[in-house]
Amino acid sequence: MAEGGQAERALRDKSSNKDVPEYEVTERNTAVFHVGAFGRLWRSCLPAREISLQRGGDDELDVAAVAEEFGCALDTAAELKLLCSTDSLKCFEEDDVDPNIIPEDTELVTLGIRKKVLERRKETIIVDRPCRQETFTYELESQALGKKPQNQSDLVEEGELVLTLNVFYPVIFQKDLYKSAFFHLEGTFYNDMRYPECRELSRTTIDWSESLDRGYGKFQKAKMEDYTFNDLRIKIGFPYLYCHQGDCEHIVMITDIRFIHCDDCLDRNLYPLLVKKHWLWTRKCCVCKMYTARWVTNDDSLAPDDPCFFCDVCFKMLHYDAEGNKLGDFLAYPYVDPGIFN
């Protein structure tokens, strides 16, 4: 999501590093920092060319930048730029080799392994799931790479921030019935109140926490539409909560924050941008087609298939009467759907 809004908090002294993401838990999550202050800090530290969205540039300026970076003479920098450019990366002298064909006598170990995998897939005539998922992932990511808007007013500005969010699917899937929702970030519930029918879903939790001294402190609440990510204090790598449809909960984790790049999508209207979609092997209930299966039955006289899968509610309504007596003949087993491990 592109940076927006106005940050209220003043930029701290650079030497304190309070606005730079630092690990709070090693290899897990950072300490809390302010997104807007993070952006302002790095914009003040980095040269303009580092955050520029212009491709290429003047060759003399590029050579001067290389010379400054390596502390060498301009002629040395020019030679380095020539030798290390992508144009000089060649595997063969002539263009008489098909890059899609891996040669038999390759000395590259990883390329040899890749050749064996491709041959095995060709023999079995099976495109395995990891291959399909990999292809699908790259297709999503490449759809908007470098895309620019038709209207220049929608062009992302230089120095804007991009946040990468990982939204985890819930175990229970529900239809879109209610517009109410909230994010819970760092002790604050950001309620979606954009529509007249929206209700504060966080009210029940806040009232419960304040009814007795439960040790959670005092939760804050705000309107989601009054804030952007640029206004928030967050942790990178920390699991937060998004709730909608009353009780459908998603774990939301911000995994990365960086400046926008010229190779990114530069059309502001396309954000938030879906770059990867998890493959879900979730088996739904065969009756309601809505909830994840919790029971599987065999030799079931009441079911159309064998085996047959049911959510907890549909399974009990179909197979037991009001007194809890078993109806029909069947064998039932608890079912753990593999989709919950995605």
HELIX and SHEET records of a PDB file:
HELIX    1   1 LYS A   14  SER A   16  5                                   3    
HELIX    2   2 VAL A   35  CYS A   45  1                                  11    
HELIX    3   3 ALA A   48  ILE A   51  1                                   4    
HELIX    4   4 ASP A   59  PHE A   70  1                                  12    
HELIX    5   5 LEU A   74  LEU A   83  1                                  10    
HELIX    6   6 THR A   86  SER A   88  5                                   3    
HELIX    7   7 VAL A  109  THR A  124  1                                  16    
HELIX    8   8 ARG A  129  SER A  142  1                                  14    
HELIX    9   9 GLN A  152  ASP A  154  5                                   3    
HELIX   10  10 ARG A  203  SER A  211  1                                   9    
HELIX   11  11 MET A  224  ASP A  226  5                                   3    
HELIX   12  12 PHE A  229  ASP A  231  5                                   3    
HELIX   13  13 ARG A  268  LEU A  270  5                                   3    
HELIX   14  14 ASP A  312  HIS A  319  1                                   8    
HELIX   15  15 PRO A  338  PHE A  341  5                                   4    
SHEET    1   A 2 TYR A  23  VAL A  25  0                                        
SHEET    2   A 2 ASN A  29  THR A  30 -1                                        
SHEET    1   B 2 PHE A  33  HIS A  34  0                                        
SHEET    2   B 2 ARG A 233  ILE A 234 -1                                        
SHEET    1   C 6 LEU A 161  VAL A 167  0                                        
SHEET    2   C 6 CYS A 248  PHE A 259 -1                                        
SHEET    3   C 6 PRO A 239  HIS A 244 -1                                        
SHEET    4   C 6 ALA A 181  LEU A 185 -1                                        
SHEET    5   C 6 THR A 188  ASN A 191 -1                                        
SHEET    6   C 6 GLN A 220  LYS A 223  1                                        
SHEET    1   D 3 CYS A 308  PHE A 310  0                                        
SHEET    2   D 3 TRP A 295  ASN A 298 -1                                        
SHEET    3   D 3 LEU A 331  PRO A 334 -1                                        
END                                                                             
